[in-house]
Amino acid sequence: MALVNSAKFKIGDLPKILKHGFRNNLMTHRFKKETMALSVAEYLPSLNIAFEKLHKYKNTNINSFLNKEVITPNNNRTQFHDHVSEAQPIDFHIRDGAVIQGFNAKIKHAFKVHDLYSSVSTMQKYQSFFEPNNDISDLGFLNTIMPLAIKMSNYKRENLVLKYDVEANDLHCDTIVIDVGKNSKLDLTELIGDSGSHILNVFYILRENSSLTLNRNITNSNTYINSKVIQEPGSRFAMSCTTGDIDFSYQNIDVDSYHNCHTYIDNRNALTGDRINNFVVNINHLGRESFSNIDSKTIVDDNSINYFKGNIFIDKEAENINAHMLNKNLQISKKAKVYTEPTLDILNKEVVCSHGCTISNIDENELYYLQTKGLDKTQSINILKDAFLK
């Protein structure tokens, strides 16, 4: 079937688009399809799922994402401008299967970029991590033009900034592996936005005794992100996530933690207007002597909606686990909505584990106290909101 230059469609129609062979992705390009044959075959059943009916999307307003209209080209790679002025130096720009490096010399000695063409054997070895979730993220994998891997060498300490670019009204689907070498320490900043739509699959592999500090900032976009974290023994993963002027955001973070690992996940949001934010996190303790902490705080105002779902799983062989989860929400407007579902799944008695959630309003006594100090109501509320997110 001949490929057309571009298509205008709703994201919810992506399964039909993929079945009709639109653009050169993992389903239509022969070499890519054969190279990633095991993964592609596992993901194909997701094309027949009615995503809007899945129980996992209850209270998430997923139709706001599925009904988003996009215009996307079929070309292999989007062209980058030769010179881009950035307020923050960017080490890698990632755009719909293409990656361009910045000019920092550290890239050459600490990181290597792999795709299906640069090293087939390298990308194939990551196939065992590419497992379908039977949800929208699977469409992002199948529609990926080029899966990528950024591999960090062993025994390195570096900072890295990634920016996921997308054109306005476009849909980009990226699948990327961040592979942190043994005994290495990486501070990673992810910038996601640009007013388009994203379906991202990001796999973070932390080798033995490595450390990854992830700062994710989502702004001005319509975004679905599936994050899979694999922590080998002795590793440390710390994630801090904030959302700005989003239309819709759905994040799923799934962590497999093995022996002697530390996991920290902080999520902070201040939602206004009609913005919709969904934050789903699962920490699976599969080894002994590990620690995890989930701390999620959100302010909802106007007609905004926030959905939080957290689960801590502790395997029967995972002894001496210390795991905690807290979700707090501050509801400013009566029209704003909050949904929260913290759960524990514990198969071992030799653990320390806790969870909790709150939904509260502005404390009138605190508000009155600040106003007695000469602040007006708006200033007082802003101070209380800032204090809540600390």
C-alpha positions in Angstrom: 0.0 0.0 0.0 1.4 3.4 -0.9 2.1 5.8 1.9 0.4 9.2 1.9 2.3 12.3 2.9 0.3 13.1 6.1 -2.9 12.2 7.9 -5.4 14.0 10.1 -7.0 11.8 12.7 -8.0 11.4 16.3 -5.5 9.6 18.5 -8.2 7.0 19.3 -8.2 6.1 15.6 -4.5 5.2 15.7 -5.2 1.4 15.7 -7.0 1.8 12.3 -4.2 4.0 11.0 -1.6 1.4 11.9 -3.6 -1.5 10.4 -3.7 0.5 7.1 0.1 0.8 6.9 0.4 4.5 7.5 4.1 5.7 7.7 7.4 3.8 8.1 7.2 2.4 11.6 7.9 -0.9 13.3 4.8 -2.4 11.6 5.3 -1.3 8.0 9.1 -1.1 7.5 10.4 -4.6 6.6 13.9 -4.3 8.1 12.6 -2.8 11.3 9.8 -5.3 11.7 12.1 -8.2 11.2 14.8 -6.9 13.5 12.2 -6.4 16.3 10.0 -9.3 15.3 9.6 -10.8 18.8 8.5 -7.5 20.3 6.2 -6.5 17.4 4.4 -9.8 17.5 3.7 -9.4 21.2 2.3 -5.9 20.8 0.0 -6.6 17.8 -3.0 -7.8 19.8 -3.3 -4.4 21.4 -4.7 -3.0 18.0 -8.0 -4.7 18.8 -8.5 -3.3 22.4 -11.3 -0.8 23.1 -9.1 1.4 25.3 -11.9 3.7 26.5 -13.6 0.7 28.1 -10.6 -0.6 30.1 -11.1 -0.6 33.9 -7.7 0.9 34.4 -8.8 4.1 32.7 -11.8 4.6 35.0 -11.8 8.2 36.4 -8.8 9.2 34.2 -10.9 11.0 31.5 -8.9 9.1 28.9 -11.3 10.1 26.1 -9.8 13.7 26.4 -6.6 12.1 25.0 -8.2 9.7 22.6 -10.4 12.4 21.0 -7.4 14.8 20.4 -7.1 15.5 16.7 -3.6 15.5 15.3 -2.0 15.9 11.9 1.1 13.7 11.5 3.5 13.1 8.5 4.6 9.6 7.4 8.2 10.6 6.9 11.0 8.6 8.4 12.6 11.4 10.4 11.6 15.0 11.2 14.3 17.5 10.2 16.0 19.5 12.9 17.0 23.1 12.5 20.8 23.5 12.4 20.9 26.0 15.1 18.4 26.2 17.9 18.6 28.8 20.7 17.8 27.2 24.0 17.3 28.7 27.4 18.7 25.5 28.9 21.5 23.6 27.1 20.2 20.4 25.6 22.4 17.3 25.2 19.9 15.3 23.1 16.9 16.4 21.1 14.5 13.5 20.5 11.8 13.8 17.9 9.8 11.0 16.5 12.5 8.4 16.2 15.3 10.9 15.4 18.0 12.0 17.9 20.5 14.8 17.6 23.3 15.4 19.9 24.4 18.7 21.4 27.9 20.0 21.4 29.0 18.9 24.9 32.2 16.9 24.7 31.1 14.6 27.6 28.7 12.9 25.1 31.5 11.4 23.2 33.2 9.6 26.1 30.4 8.8 28.5 27.4 7.9 26.2 26.6 6.0 23.1 23.5 6.2 21.0 22.1 3.1 19.4 19.3 2.6 16.9 18.3 -0.3 14.6 20.9 0.8 12.0 23.9 1.7 14.1 24.0 -1.6 15.9 21.3 -4.2 15.3 22.6 -6.6 18.0 22.6 -3.9 20.7 18.9 -3.0 20.1 17.9 -6.6 19.8 19.2 -7.4 23.3 16.7 -4.9 24.8 13.7 -6.8 23.3 13.2 -8.7 26.6 12.4 -5.4 28.3 9.8 -4.5 25.6 6.7 -6.1 27.0 3.1 -5.0 26.1 0.9 -3.4 28.7 -2.3 -4.0 26.8 -3.0 -0.3 26.9 -2.4 2.9 24.9 1.4 2.8 25.4 1.4 -0.3 23.1 0.2 1.9 20.2 3.2 4.2 20.8 5.6 1.3 20.5 4.1 0.0 17.2 4.0 3.6 15.8 7.6 4.2 16.7 9.7 5.1 13.7 13.0 4.2 15.3 13.5 2.8 18.9 16.6 4.3 20.5 19.0 3.5 23.3 21.3 5.9 25.1 23.9 3.8 26.9 26.1 5.2 29.7 29.5 3.7 30.3 30.5 2.1 33.6 32.1 4.1 36.4 31.0 7.5 35.1 29.3 10.6 36.8 27.4 12.8 34.4 24.5 15.2 33.9 22.3 14.9 30.9 19.4 16.9 29.5 16.9 15.3 27.0 14.2 17.3 25.2 11.4 15.5 23.5 10.4 17.8 20.6 7.1 17.7 18.8 5.5 20.0 16.3 2.2 21.8 17.2 -0.8 19.6 16.4 1.4 16.6 15.6 1.7 13.2 17.3 5.1 11.8 18.1 5.7 8.2 19.3 9.1 7.5 20.8 10.5 4.4 22.4 13.8 5.0 24.2 16.1 3.0 26.6 18.2 4.8 29.1 20.9 2.3 30.2 23.0 3.5 33.2 26.2 1.5 33.5 27.5 -0.3 36.6 28.7 2.0 39.4 27.7 5.1 37.4 25.8 8.1 38.5 23.5 10.0 36.2 21.5 13.2 36.8 18.9 13.2 34.0 16.5 16.1 33.1 13.7 15.4 30.7 11.8 18.3 29.1 8.5 17.3 27.5 6.2 19.7 25.8 6.0 22.0 22.7 2.1 22.0 22.3 1.8 18.7 20.4 0.9 15.2 21.5 3.2 12.4 22.7 3.0 8.7 23.4 6.3 7.8 25.0 7.7 4.5 26.2 10.9 5.0 28.3 12.8 2.2 29.8 15.3 3.0 32.5 17.8 0.2 33.2 20.0 0.8 36.3 22.9 -1.6 36.4 24.5 -2.9 39.6 25.3 -0.1 42.1 24.3 2.7 39.7 22.3 5.8 40.5 19.8 7.7 38.4 18.2 11.0 39.5 15.4 11.9 37.1 13.8 15.3 36.9 10.9 15.3 34.5 9.1 18.5 33.5 5.9 18.3 31.4 4.5 21.5 30.0 2.0 22.6 27.3 1.2 19.2 25.8 -1.1 16.3 25.5 1.0 13.4 26.8 0.9 9.7 27.6 4.0 8.3 29.1 4.8 4.8 30.1 8.0 4.4 32.2 9.5 1.1 33.1 12.3 1.1 35.7 14.5 -2.0 36.3 16.8 -1.6 39.3 19.5 -4.2 39.5 21.0 -4.9 43.0 22.5 -2.0 44.9 21.0 0.7 42.6 19.2 4.0 43.5 16.4 5.6 41.5 15.1 9.1 42.5 12.4 10.7 40.4 10.9 14.2 40.7 8.1 15.1 38.4 6.2 18.4 37.8 3.5 19.3 35.3 2.9 22.8 34.0 0.3 24.1 31.5 -0.8 20.7 30.3 -4.0 19.8 28.4 -3.9 16.1 29.4 -1.2 14.0 31.1 -1.1 10.3 31.9 2.0 8.9 33.5 2.5 5.3 34.4 5.6 4.5 36.3 6.4 0.8 36.9 9.5 -0.1 39.0 11.0 -3.5 39.5 13.3 -3.2 42.6 15.7 -6.0 43.4 18.2 -6.6 46.3 19.4 -3.6 48.3 17.7 -0.9 46.1 16.5 2.5 47.0 13.5 4.1 45.2 12.2 7.7 45.7 9.3 9.1 43.6 8.1 12.7 44.2 5.2 14.2 42.2 4.1 17.9 42.4 1.3 19.5 40.4 -0.7 22.7 40.5 -3.6 22.3 38.2 -5.9 25.1 36.9 -8.4 25.6 34.2 -9.6 22.4 32.6 -6.3 20.5 32.9 -6.3 16.8 33.5 -3.5 15.0 35.3 -3.1 11.2 35.9 -0.3 9.7 37.9 0.0 6.0 38.3 2.9 4.4 40.1 3.7 0.7 40.9 6.7 -0.3 42.9 7.4 -4.0 42.8 9.8 -5.2 45.6 11.3 -8.4 44.2 14.5 -8.6 46.3 15.5 -8.2 49.9 16.7 -5.2 52.0 15.2 -2.4 49.9 13.5 0.9 50.6 10.9 2.9 48.6 9.0 6.1 49.2 6.2 7.6 47.0 5.2 11.2 47.8 2.6 12.8 45.6 1.0 16.3 46.1 -1.4 18.1 43.9 -3.4 21.3 44.0 -6.6 21.3 42.0 -8.4 24.6 41.1 -11.1 25.7 38.7 -12.4 22.7 36.7 -9.2 20.7 36.8 -9.0 16.9 37.5 -6.4 14.9 39.3 -6.2 11.1 39.4 -3.6 9.2 41.5 -3.2 5.5 41.8 -0.3 3.9 43.7 0.5 0.3 44.5 3.3 -1.2 46.5 3.9 -4.9 45.9 6.2 -6.9 48.1 7.1 -10.4 46.9 7.0 -13.3 49.4 10.8 -13.7 49.1 11.4 -9.9 49.6 12.3 -9.6 53.3 13.2 -6.5 55.3 11.5 -4.1 53.0 10.8 -0.5 54.1 8.1 1.0 51.8 5.9 4.1 52.2 3.3 6.0 50.1 1.6 9.3 50.7 -0.8 11.1 48.4 -2.1 14.6 49.5 -4.5 16.8 47.5 -5.5 20.4 48.1 -8.9 21.3 46.5 -9.3 25.0 45.9 -12.4 25.0 43.8 -15.6 23.0 44.5 -15.8 22.2 40.8 -12.3 20.6 40.8 -12.2 16.8 41.1 -9.8 14.4 42.9 -9.6 10.7 42.7 -7.0 8.7 44.7 -6.4 5.0 45.0 -3.4 3.9 47.2 -3.1 0.1 47.7 -0.7 -2.4 49.2 -0.1 -5.9 48.1 2.2 -7.6 50.7 3.1 -11.2 50.6 5.8 -11.1 53.4 5.4 -10.3 57.1 9.0 -9.1 57.6 8.4 -5.6 56.3 7.6 -2.0 57.4 5.0 -0.6 55.1 2.6 2.4 55.2 0.2 4.3 53.0 -2.1 7.3 53.3 -4.1 9.9 51.3 -5.8 13.2 52.1 -8.1 15.6 50.3 -8.3 18.9 52.0 -9.3 22.6 51.5 -7.6 25.8 52.4 -7.5 26.1 56.2 -9.6 29.1 57.1 -7.7 29.8 60.3 -4.4 29.8 58.4 -5.9 32.1 55.8 -7.2 34.5 58.4 -3.9 34.6 60.2 -2.0 35.6 57.1 -4.6 38.3 56.3 -4.1 39.8 59.8 -0.4 40.3 58.8 -1.4 42.7 56.0 -1.7 40.2 53.1 -4.8 40.2 50.9 -6.7 37.0 50.2 -5.0 36.1 46.9 -1.5 36.6 48.4 -2.5 34.5 51.4 -3.8 31.6 49.3 -0.7 31.6 47.2 1.5 31.3 50.2 -0.5 28.4 51.5 -0.4 26.7 48.1 3.4 27.1 47.9 3.7 25.7 51.4 1.5 22.7 50.6 3.8 21.7 47.7 7.0 21.7 49.8 
